[in-house]
Amino acid sequence: MSRDDDARAVWHSLTQLFISDDNQRRFPAIAEGEDVTVRLMHAILDIDPASPIPMKQLARQWYCDASNVTSIVDGLEERGLARRDPSAHDRRVKLVGLTDAGAAMRERIVERLSDPPSVLTSLTGAELKTLRTILGKAAGRLEAPRG
């Protein structure tokens, strides 16, 4: 097997873990537990509590039209999870930041998403350590996050 074939096999396995029914059920369950939609949950995860983000940048990050961002941010604001503030540099630019309630919800969501699925906890300690080392090395080579 070639190095490219090995890389494809690894990527296929990672994709299968992510798109598995068990994993995909986690997102709606977590969102329901927080009384938000999955889309709003994803938006909360994409907004750094320490760094408000311009709405235009969210549109690029989410690959959607600005009107869709407005709708999503409206939903967050209605629930008291986010706020829109004018930029100090350009009042036409609206920055979206999480409120204290939004930041707290984000922490809870991240904590729940961090619970490993049973397919991982069924591995031995040595297997987990090896997997952690290799995936950590690969993740370290990723580009900086969008935004």
MOBEL-V958060 format. One record per residue. N is the residue number from 0. RES is the residue in one letter. D_CENTER is the distance of its C-alpha to the mean C-alpha in Angstrom with 1 decimal. Layout:
{{N;RES;D_CENTER} {N;RES;D_CENTER}}
This chain:
{{0;M;33.9} {1;S;32.8} {2;R;30.0} {3;D;28.2} {4;D;28.8} {5;D;27.4} {6;A;24.2} {7;R;23.9} {8;A;24.6} {9;V;21.9} {10;W;19.3} {11;H;20.6} {12;S;20.3} {13;L;16.7} {14;T;16.0} {15;Q;18.2} {16;L;16.4} {17;F;13.0} {18;I;14.8} {19;S;17.3} {20;D;18.3} {21;D;17.7} {22;N;14.0} {23;Q;13.5} {24;R;15.5} {25;R;13.1} {26;F;10.6} {27;P;13.6} {28;A;15.3} {29;I;12.7} {30;A;12.5} {31;E;16.3} {32;G;16.8} {33;E;15.3} {34;D;17.3} {35;V;14.7} {36;T;13.8} {37;V;10.8} {38;R;10.5} {39;L;10.8} {40;M;8.3} {41;H;5.6} {42;A;7.7} {43;I;7.9} {44;L;4.5} {45;D;5.5} {46;I;8.9} {47;D;10.3} {48;P;13.0} {49;A;15.5} {50;S;15.3} {51;P;15.7} {52;I;14.9} {53;P;17.4} {54;M;16.9} {55;K;18.3} {56;Q;15.6} {57;L;12.9} {58;A;15.2} {59;R;15.3} {60;Q;11.5} {61;W;11.2} {62;Y;14.6} {63;C;16.3} {64;D;19.4} {65;A;19.6} {66;S;21.0} {67;N;17.8} {68;V;15.9} {69;T;18.9} {70;S;18.7} {71;I;15.1} {72;V;15.9} {73;D;19.1} {74;G;17.5} {75;L;15.6} {76;E;18.9} {77;E;21.0} {78;R;19.3} {79;G;19.7} {80;L;16.0} {81;A;16.1} {82;R;19.0} {83;R;20.3} {84;D;22.6} {85;P;24.8} {86;S;24.3} {87;A;27.2} {88;H;27.9} {89;D;28.0} {90;R;28.2} {91;R;27.3} {92;V;23.8} {93;K;21.6} {94;L;18.9} {95;V;16.1} {96;G;15.5} {97;L;14.4} {98;T;17.6} {99;D;18.3} {100;A;17.5} {101;G;14.1} {102;A;13.5} {103;A;15.0} {104;M;13.0} {105;R;9.7} {106;E;11.6} {107;R;12.7} {108;I;9.5} {109;V;8.3} {110;E;12.0} {111;R;12.2} {112;L;9.4} {113;S;11.3} {114;D;14.4} {115;P;15.5} {116;P;16.9} {117;S;20.7} {118;V;21.1} {119;L;19.9} {120;T;21.9} {121;S;24.9} {122;L;25.1} {123;T;27.6} {124;G;26.9} {125;A;28.2} {126;E;26.0} {127;L;22.9} {128;K;24.0} {129;T;24.7} {130;L;21.4} {131;R;19.6} {132;T;21.9} {133;I;21.5} {134;L;17.8} {135;G;17.6} {136;K;20.1} {137;A;18.4} {138;A;15.0} {139;G;17.3} {140;R;18.6} {141;L;15.5} {142;E;15.7} {143;A;14.2} {144;P;10.7} {145;R;11.2} {146;G;12.7}}
